[in-house]
Amino acid sequence: MAQRSLLVRALWFLLVGWWLTPIVVNVAWALNVTVILAPIGVKAVNLVPTVLTLQEPRSFGRPTLACGPGDL
């Protein structure tokens, strides 16, 4: 997904993000209360920056290790 312009993100925040974010946070915490739905709740918490400002989520892949040529 391409990064959106500052104008689009600002309009999203003013028109949608400020009222949708508390709803997403409350639903996420309600899901986290249950053990079975906790993984969905964690994913919803991770989506909060996207819902608020259309900020692209950071990669949660495996971090790269800073190993030198002689490190094992």
C-alpha positions, 0 to 999 in steps of 0.5 A: 500500500502506498503512503498517502499524502499529508493532506489526505491523512489530515482530512482523514484525521479530522473527518474520521480518525478522531471518532473511529479510534476510540471505538476501535480501541474499546472493541480491541480491549473488549476482545482482549478480555476474552482468552479466545479472541485476544489475538484479534484484539492485539491485531486491532490494537496494532491497527490504531495508528492506521485508523487514526491517521492512515499511518502505514503499519511498521513491519513486524518481521524478524529483526536483522541481527548486527553480526560482524564477519567474525561473529557466530 
